[in-house]
Amino acid sequence: MTRSDPAASVPDVVRDASGEALAAVRGLGAGVPVLAFDVGGTDIKSALFDADGTAHGLRRTPTPIVDGDRTEVLIERLGVLAAELRAAHPDVEPQAVGLVVPGIVDADAGLGVFASNLGWHDSPLRDLASVRLGLPVAFDHDVRAASWAERLLGGARDYENAVVLVIGTGIAGALLVGGVPYTAGGYAGEIGHSPVAEGPICPCGARGCLEAVASAGAIARRYHAATGIVPNGAKDVIARAAAGDQAAADIWNSALDALTLSLAQLTAVIAPEAVVIGGGLSRAGGALFDELRERLAARLSFHRLPVLVPAELSGNAGLLGAALRAREVA
């Protein structure tokens, strides 16, 4: 398969209401116009994609906050955002909507099964959004949708069997098997909550989750706990480790060991051709990728080692995945 130019179809950088630069969105290619929403606990990314696959009106707005279940206020906010996008671009008539959310998601049933930071349990988000927006809605998990975008447009496009791993404040994952996401009713891909140690206690309630040891957030928290110094994120801890700070080196080494163990388990069980790594920690470059390649090779024997590649779609993978899914139901 011939890879396309990663820079192709990328528009100029845009900025949100606060003036903060948003990463440019790669074009989808030709297809029906769609609305896309990537909902997070803090903010919502939204855009209107035209028939050429170009994103219009890309913006990031705060996720509405209420006590308890946020379903009702979220659906209302989506209605407002959709109306604003359509009014600003009256020549683009969307035929469907893509909506992706975090947590446990049953895409087939259209349910937000559980999301601790958004308060819902078995919320019929797909059907509610369809009624509010007056269009068919494709509904999925945010990282699973991101993995689909990486499969079609990004780092996983050469690989039918792959793991997409997003390492940021937490760790999220998705599995691609035979070229399609493996979902298991929304429970598959919780790589960040696979056990790799006896501790610490993870916010999810389990002990020794990968996310509690090796996420960017965990690395910074653990360094603070060990030294009393508040680092400027995980990248600062990695830099301190490279400069000879023993506490930083120990924490970074244990994070790499935990990631290696998780990747070794995935390699032994599902034998992915590639592991596509995104999120803030992926920007550590060789400090992450070279170390993981070396440690994974040393840990395994006869196994087929996966190629470790960086994700290509930046923070827009979920939004692109939402748009791609919307085109499937238009």
C-alpha positions as CSV (number, residue, x, y, z in Angstrom):
1,M,0.0,0.0,0.0
2,T,1.3,3.5,-0.9
3,R,1.1,6.0,1.9
4,S,-0.3,9.4,1.1
5,D,1.4,12.6,1.9
6,P,0.6,13.3,5.6
7,A,0.6,17.0,4.8
8,A,-2.0,16.6,2.0
9,S,-5.5,18.2,2.5
10,V,-4.5,20.0,5.7
11,P,-6.0,23.5,6.0
12,D,-4.4,26.5,7.8
13,V,-4.4,26.4,11.6
14,V,-7.5,27.8,13.2
15,R,-8.0,29.2,16.6
16,D,-10.7,28.7,19.2
17,A,-12.6,31.5,21.0
18,S,-9.8,32.1,23.4
19,G,-7.3,32.5,20.6
20,E,-5.6,29.1,21.3
21,A,-4.4,27.4,18.2
22,L,-6.1,24.2,17.2
23,A,-4.3,21.6,15.2
24,A,-5.3,21.6,11.5
25,V,-7.8,18.9,10.5
26,R,-6.8,16.5,7.7
27,G,-9.4,16.3,4.9
28,L,-11.7,13.2,4.8
29,G,-11.9,13.0,1.0
30,A,-15.1,13.1,-1.1
31,G,-18.4,12.0,0.5
32,V,-21.6,13.4,1.9
33,P,-21.5,16.4,4.2
34,V,-21.7,15.6,7.9
35,L,-21.6,17.2,11.3
36,A,-19.1,15.8,13.8
37,F,-18.8,16.1,17.6
38,D,-16.0,14.8,19.8
39,V,-17.2,15.1,23.4
40,G,-14.8,15.1,26.4
41,G,-15.3,15.8,30.0
42,T,-13.8,19.3,29.6
43,D,-14.6,20.4,26.1
44,I,-16.4,19.5,22.9
45,K,-14.8,19.7,19.5
46,S,-17.2,20.3,16.6
47,A,-17.0,20.9,12.9
48,L,-19.0,20.7,9.7
49,F,-17.4,18.6,6.9
50,D,-18.4,19.4,3.3
51,A,-18.7,17.1,0.3
52,D,-15.0,17.5,-0.3
53,G,-14.2,16.4,3.2
54,T,-13.0,19.8,4.3
55,A,-13.7,20.8,7.9
56,H,-15.6,24.1,8.5
57,G,-16.1,26.0,11.7
58,L,-13.8,23.9,13.7
59,R,-14.1,25.0,17.3
60,R,-13.6,23.8,20.9
61,T,-16.2,24.8,23.5
62,P,-16.7,23.9,27.1
63,T,-18.7,20.8,28.0
64,P,-21.7,21.9,30.0
65,I,-21.4,21.2,33.7
66,V,-24.2,20.1,36.0
67,D,-24.4,17.9,39.0
68,G,-25.1,14.2,38.2
69,D,-26.1,13.1,34.7
70,R,-25.1,15.5,32.0
71,T,-27.1,13.9,29.2
72,E,-29.8,16.5,28.9
73,V,-27.5,19.5,28.9
74,L,-25.1,17.8,26.5
75,I,-27.8,17.1,24.0
76,E,-29.1,20.7,24.2
77,R,-25.5,22.0,23.7
78,L,-25.1,19.8,20.6
79,G,-28.3,21.3,19.2
80,V,-27.0,24.8,19.7
81,L,-23.6,24.0,18.2
82,A,-25.2,22.3,15.2
83,A,-27.5,25.2,14.5
84,E,-24.5,27.6,14.7
85,L,-22.5,25.6,12.3
86,R,-25.3,25.3,9.8
87,A,-26.1,29.0,10.0
88,A,-22.5,29.9,9.4
89,H,-22.2,27.6,6.4
90,P,-25.7,27.6,4.7
91,D,-24.2,26.1,1.5
92,V,-23.3,22.9,3.3
93,E,-26.3,20.7,4.1
94,P,-25.3,17.8,6.5
95,Q,-26.9,14.4,5.9
96,A,-25.8,12.8,9.2
97,V,-24.0,13.4,12.5
98,G,-21.1,11.7,14.1
99,L,-21.0,11.7,17.9
100,V,-18.2,10.2,20.0
101,V,-17.9,10.2,23.8
102,P,-15.6,8.8,26.5
103,G,-16.3,6.0,29.0
104,I,-17.9,2.7,28.3
105,V,-19.9,2.9,25.1
106,D,-22.2,0.3,23.4
107,A,-22.1,1.7,19.9
108,D,-24.5,-0.9,18.5
109,A,-27.2,-0.1,21.1
110,G,-26.4,3.7,21.0
111,L,-25.8,3.8,24.8
112,G,-23.4,5.7,26.9
113,V,-23.1,2.8,29.3
114,F,-21.0,4.6,31.9
115,A,-18.8,7.7,32.1
116,S,-17.7,8.8,35.5
117,N,-16.9,12.4,34.5
118,L,-20.2,12.9,32.7
119,G,-22.4,11.1,35.1
120,W,-24.5,8.9,32.9
121,H,-25.5,5.2,33.1
122,D,-27.0,3.5,30.1
123,S,-27.9,6.9,28.5
124,P,-29.5,6.6,25.0
125,L,-27.3,9.3,23.6
126,R,-27.6,8.3,20.0
127,D,-31.4,8.3,19.8
128,L,-31.6,11.5,21.9
129,A,-29.1,13.3,19.6
130,S,-30.9,12.1,16.5
131,V,-34.2,13.5,17.7
132,R,-32.6,16.8,18.8
133,L,-30.6,17.3,15.6
134,G,-33.2,15.8,13.1
135,L,-30.5,13.6,11.4
136,P,-29.3,10.0,11.6
137,V,-26.5,9.8,14.2
138,A,-23.5,7.5,14.2
139,F,-22.4,6.9,17.8
140,D,-19.1,5.5,19.1
141,H,-16.4,5.6,21.7
142,D,-14.0,8.5,21.3
143,V,-10.7,6.5,21.2
144,R,-12.3,3.7,19.1
145,A,-13.4,6.3,16.6
146,A,-9.9,7.8,16.7
147,S,-8.5,4.4,16.0
148,W,-10.8,4.1,12.9
149,A,-9.5,7.5,11.7
150,E,-5.9,6.4,12.2
151,R,-6.8,3.2,10.3
152,L,-8.2,5.0,7.3
153,L,-6.2,8.2,7.3
154,G,-3.3,8.0,9.7
155,G,-0.6,5.9,11.3
156,A,-2.5,2.6,11.2
157,R,-3.6,2.7,7.5
158,D,-1.1,0.0,6.5
159,Y,-2.1,-2.4,9.2
160,E,-5.3,-4.4,9.5
161,N,-4.4,-5.7,13.0
162,A,-3.2,-2.9,15.3
163,V,-3.5,-1.4,18.7
164,V,-4.0,2.3,19.0
165,L,-2.8,3.6,22.3
166,V,-3.3,7.2,23.5
167,I,-1.1,8.2,26.4
168,G,-2.0,11.5,27.9
169,T,-3.5,12.5,31.3
170,G,-4.8,8.9,31.3
171,I,-4.3,6.0,28.9
172,A,-6.9,4.9,26.5
173,G,-6.8,2.2,23.8
174,A,-8.6,0.5,20.9
175,L,-8.1,-2.7,19.1
176,L,-8.3,-3.2,15.3
177,V,-8.7,-6.8,14.3
178,G,-9.1,-7.7,10.7
179,G,-9.3,-4.1,9.8
180,V,-12.2,-3.3,12.0
181,P,-12.5,-2.2,15.6
182,Y,-13.1,-5.0,18.2
183,T,-15.6,-3.7,20.7
184,A,-17.0,-6.5,22.9
185,G,-20.0,-4.3,23.7
186,G,-17.9,-1.4,24.5
187,Y,-15.6,-3.1,27.1
188,A,-12.7,-4.0,24.8
189,G,-9.6,-1.8,24.6
190,E,-9.4,-0.6,28.2
191,I,-5.6,-1.0,28.1
192,G,-5.1,1.8,30.5
193,H,-6.9,-0.2,33.1
194,S,-5.0,-3.5,32.6
195,P,-3.1,-4.4,35.7
196,V,0.7,-4.2,35.5
197,A,1.6,-3.9,39.2
198,E,0.3,-4.3,42.7
199,G,-0.1,-0.5,43.1
200,P,-0.9,2.3,43.3
201,I,-4.6,2.5,43.5
202,C,-6.1,3.8,40.3
203,P,-9.0,6.3,40.4
204,C,-11.1,3.6,38.8
205,G,-10.8,1.6,42.1
206,A,-8.5,-1.2,40.9
207,R,-4.8,-1.6,41.9
208,G,-1.8,-1.2,39.7
209,C,-3.6,-0.1,36.4
210,L,-1.2,0.9,33.6
211,E,-2.8,4.4,33.6
212,A,-1.9,4.8,37.3
213,V,1.8,4.1,36.6
214,A,2.6,5.2,33.1
215,S,0.3,7.9,31.9
216,A,1.7,11.4,31.5
217,G,-0.5,12.5,34.5
218,A,0.8,9.6,36.7
219,I,4.4,10.3,35.8
220,A,4.1,13.9,36.9
221,R,2.1,13.0,40.1
222,R,4.6,10.3,41.1
223,Y,7.5,12.7,40.7
224,H,5.8,15.3,42.9
225,A,5.0,12.7,45.5
226,A,8.6,11.5,45.5
227,T,10.4,14.9,45.6
228,G,7.9,17.5,46.6
229,I,8.7,19.3,43.3
230,V,5.8,20.1,41.0
231,P,7.1,19.3,37.5
232,N,6.0,20.9,34.3
233,G,4.3,17.7,33.1
234,A,5.7,14.4,32.2
235,K,8.0,15.9,29.6
236,D,9.8,17.8,32.4
237,V,10.2,14.5,34.4
238,I,11.7,12.9,31.2
239,A,14.1,15.8,30.8
240,R,15.1,15.6,34.4
241,A,15.8,11.9,34.0
242,A,18.0,12.6,31.0
243,A,19.9,15.2,33.1
244,G,20.7,12.8,35.9
245,D,17.9,13.3,38.3
246,Q,17.7,9.8,40.0
247,A,14.1,10.2,41.2
248,A,13.0,11.2,37.7
249,A,15.0,8.4,36.2
250,D,13.4,5.8,38.5
251,I,9.9,7.0,37.7
252,W,10.4,7.2,34.0
253,N,12.1,3.7,34.0
254,S,9.2,2.2,35.9
255,A,6.7,3.8,33.4
256,L,8.6,2.3,30.5
257,D,8.7,-1.1,32.2
258,A,4.9,-0.9,32.7
259,L,4.3,0.1,29.1
260,T,6.6,-2.7,27.9
261,L,4.7,-5.3,30.0
262,S,1.4,-4.1,28.6
263,L,2.7,-4.2,25.0
264,A,4.2,-7.6,25.6
265,Q,0.9,-9.0,26.8
266,L,-0.9,-7.5,23.9
267,T,1.7,-8.9,21.5
268,A,1.4,-12.4,23.0
269,V,-2.4,-12.5,23.0
270,I,-3.5,-10.7,19.8
271,A,-0.2,-10.2,17.8
272,P,-0.8,-6.8,16.4
273,E,1.2,-5.8,13.4
274,A,1.6,-2.3,14.8
275,V,1.0,-0.3,17.9
276,V,0.1,3.3,17.0
277,I,0.9,5.6,19.9
278,G,-0.6,9.1,20.3
279,G,-1.3,11.5,23.1
280,G,1.0,14.0,24.8
281,L,3.6,11.4,25.8
282,S,4.1,10.3,22.2
283,R,5.8,13.6,21.6
284,A,8.7,12.3,23.8
285,G,10.0,10.8,20.5
286,G,13.0,8.5,20.8
287,A,12.9,8.6,24.6
288,L,9.7,6.7,24.4
289,F,9.7,4.8,21.0
290,D,13.3,3.7,21.0
291,E,13.2,2.6,24.6
292,L,10.0,0.6,24.1
293,R,11.3,-1.1,21.0
294,E,14.4,-2.2,22.8
295,R,12.7,-3.3,25.9
296,L,9.9,-5.1,24.1
297,A,12.4,-7.1,21.9
298,A,14.4,-8.0,25.1
299,R,11.2,-9.2,26.9
300,L,9.8,-11.4,24.2
301,S,11.2,-14.4,22.3
302,F,9.5,-16.1,19.3
303,H,6.7,-13.5,19.1
304,R,6.1,-11.3,16.1
305,L,7.2,-7.8,17.3
306,P,4.8,-5.1,16.4
307,V,6.0,-2.0,14.6
308,L,5.7,1.0,17.0
309,V,4.6,4.1,15.1
310,P,3.4,7.6,16.1
311,A,-0.2,8.5,15.6
312,E,-0.6,11.1,12.8
313,L,-3.9,12.8,13.4
314,S,-3.0,14.8,16.6
315,G,-5.9,15.7,18.8
316,N,-8.4,15.6,15.9
317,A,-8.5,11.8,15.5
318,G,-11.7,11.5,17.5
319,L,-13.4,14.3,15.5
320,L,-12.3,12.7,12.2
321,G,-13.5,9.3,13.4
322,A,-16.9,10.8,14.2
323,A,-17.1,12.3,10.7
324,L,-16.1,9.0,9.1
325,R,-18.7,7.1,11.1
326,A,-21.4,9.7,10.2
327,R,-20.8,9.1,6.5
328,E,-21.5,5.4,7.1
329,V,-25.1,6.1,8.2
330,A,-25.9,9.0,5.9
